[in-house]
Amino acid sequence: MDKVAETVKASKAPAIARAAAVLRLLGKRGSPMGVQGIARELGLVPSTCLYVLRALVAEELVAFDADTKRYALDAGVLTLARAWLRKDRFADLAQPALDRITREFGTTTLGVQVFGLDHIIVTAMSQSGQNFQLSTQVGSRFPALVSATGRCIAAFGGHAPEEIRTRFEGLRWDEPPEWDDWLAEVEDARETGVAVDAGNYIAGVTVIAAPVWKGGRTSAQSHALVAIGIGAALRSELPRLKDALKVAARSLSEQMAE
């Protein structure tokens, strides 16, 4: 709630910020919600929330059920998503690499887009047929600095240390790392080109990430490839998996820069 309120307050277009927050909430919940519930979750005045919802309904981005008085995402969002997917080269270029790594190592493998220190969004994924399945999907959002991807962003994003520390202190982990230990792992990612989260984000789960640059290494990190699996199962394969992820990320960076 506080995060949404701060975003709206800082925005030069607060109505758009509110509408975006409503759409994200409805997408995250996956089930219809009433005005009061939406307003309470987002810290909005109910009358303001109703105004935003009516505007989204008029644009066919949100559907209203007159019987239940609840709102849900409507098919209009598919038009926007389809238009974006058509122009996004990363997802198409990354998919073969994701599938290959998943088949070879039995991991859940993701392609994510980086939005500075705010968040990352899953834009492509591949899941193995093994028992372990990560509960995520294309379109899922995560805090930028969390897990192995966050170590890559801290290593290659060019962000101020004090801003990184502020964001780091607000993260939620199953087994939170100490700041100094995390910084050492960030430095290791900078030197090796790949980052590892060994059970900090999700206990018992190892996450490996390698950065991808849309405009070559001289530009800011734009994406990352991420492999996720049970830590014990990956232990013997970890060096080989790290190399495979780095090679795939390097190839993608070259293709994205063309």
N, C-alpha and C positions, 0 to 999 in steps of 0.2 A: 504494500500500500504506500509506504513512504517513498519507495523508488519511483512509482508512477507519479505521485504528487510532485516530486522534485523534477521529474522529466517534463511534466506539463508546465510547471512554473518557469523552467529554463527555456522552454520552447518559444520560438517566435511565431509559431502557429499552434497554439494550445488545442484548438478544436481537432486538428489532425493528430496531435499526440494522443488525445483522448480516444479518438476513433481507432488508432493503431493499437492502443492498449486493450480496447474492447475486443478487437479481432483476435489478438494474441491470446487473451483469456479464453474466449470461446473455443479457439483451436486447441488450446492446451487441455481444457476440461473434456472436450469431446462429447458432452451431453448438454441438452438445452438448459438455459438458466433464466431466472426471472430478473426483473429490473433491480429489485432490492438486493439480490445476491450479487449481481454484477457491480452495482454501486458500492456495496460493502467491501468486496474484494479489492476494488481499485481505489477506494477512498474518494469516490465522487459523490457529489450531491445527487440524490435520486432524480430530481427534475432535469439536471444537466445530462445525466446518464440516459434518460429517456429520450431527450432531444438527439443525442448522438446515435442511439439505436434506431430511431425513426429515419434519420438521414441515411444510415447504412442499409436499412430495409429498402428505402427508395432507390438505392444504387444496386440492389440485388446482391449485396455482399453478406447480408444477414437476413434470415427468414424469421417471421413471427408466426407462432401458432396461437390462433385466437382462442382455442379451447383451453389450452394449458397456460396461456399468457407467458410463454417462455420464448427465448430467442436462441438461435443456433446459426452457425455459418451456412451461407447459401451457395449455390452453384457459381455465382459471380466471381468468387475467389479463384475458381479454376481457370477462368479466362486470364486473369492476371498471372497466375502461376504458369500456365501454358506458354504465355508470351515470354516470360522470363526464361523458362527452360529452353526455349527455342534459341535464345541468344547466348546462353551460358555454355561456353566451350569446355569449362573445367569438368563438369559432370560427365560429358560424353568422353572426354579424353581420359578421365580417371577410371571409368568403370572397368575396362579390361584389366588394369593393374589391380584394382580392388578384388575382382573375381579371381585373378591368378594367385594373389597372396592368400585369400580365403581358402582356396582349394589346397594349396600347399601346406598351410600351417593350421587350418581349422579355426581361424579367428573370425570374429566379426570385424570387418574392415570398413572404415568410413573415409569419405572425402568431406572436409569441412571448409567453409569460408570464414575468414577472420574479419571481424569488425572492430579493429583497434583493441582497446582494453575493455570494451563493453561486453561483447559476447561472440560466440561462434555459432554457426548454423550448419547443420548436416545437410549437404546438397547431393550426396551420392553414398550408397552403401552396398555391402555384400555380406550375406550371412551364410555360415556353413550349416550343414545338416547335423552337426554334433549337438550334444545336450545343452551346451552353454549358448544362450541367446541373450544378447543385450537388449533391454527394453527401450529401444529408440527407433526412430524412423526419419525419413527425409523431412526436413522442416523443423526438427527439434533444435531448441536453443539451449546453450550452456554458457555459464560465465566464462569469460575469455581466459582467465589465468588458471582455471581448474585443470587438474590432471596433467598428463604429459604434454598436451597441446599448449597449455599455459606456460610451461617451461620454455617451449619453443618461442612463443610470443614474447616472453620476457627477454630471451636471448637475442632475438633478431628484429624485434619491433622498433627499437630505437626510442623506447619510452623512458621518461625520467624515473630514476630509482624511487624517489619519494611517492610518485603516483602509483608505481607498481606495489610498493609496500602497503599503501592505503587499500588498494583493491585486494591484495593478498589477505589482509587481516579480516576481510568480510566474507571469505570463502568458507564453504562447508565441506568437510572431508569426513570419511569414516575414521581415518587415522591421520589426523592433521600433522604435517611435517613441521619441524622447527624452521624458523626463518633462515637461519644460517645454513642449515642442511639443504634447504630448498634452493638457496642462492648458489651453493656449490653444485647442485644438479643443473641449475640454469647455465652455469659456466661450463659444465661438462657437455651440455647440449650445444653450446656455442662452438666448442672445440671439435666435437665429433659429428655434428650435423644431425643428431637424433636424440630424442629425450625419452626417458622412461619414468613411469609412475608405478612403483612396485607396491601396490596395495594401499596407497594413501587415500586416493579418491574413493575407491570401492574395495573394501577389505577382501583380500584373497584374489583380487583381479589385477593383472598387469596390463598397463596401457603404454603403447609405444607410439611416438609421433615424429614425423619428419616434415620440415617446412617446404612449402612450394611458393615460388615467386612468379607473379603474373608478368612482370616486366624485367625479369632477370635479377641477379643478386644485388644490383645497385638500387633496386626498388624495395619498398616495404613488403614484408611477408603478406601474401594475400590469401593463401590457403594452407592446408596441411593434410597429410595422409595419416590415418590413425588406425592401429591394429589393437584389438582388445581380446584377451583370453584369460583363462584360469592360470594364475601364477605358477602353480606346481607343474601344470602340463606344459607350459612354455619354457620352463627353466633351461632345459638342455638345448632348445631351439632358439633361445634368445639372440645369441650373436648372429646367427644366420638370418633371423627375422629382421633384425635391425639393419643388416646390410641390404636385404631385399627391399625394405621400406625406403632406405636412402636412395638406392638406385632408381626406384620407381618415382620418387619425388624429384630427383634430379632430371630425369627424362621429361616429366610433366612440366617442370620449370622451363626447360628448353622449348617444348612445344607451345607453351603459353606465351613465350616471348616472341614467337615467329609472327 
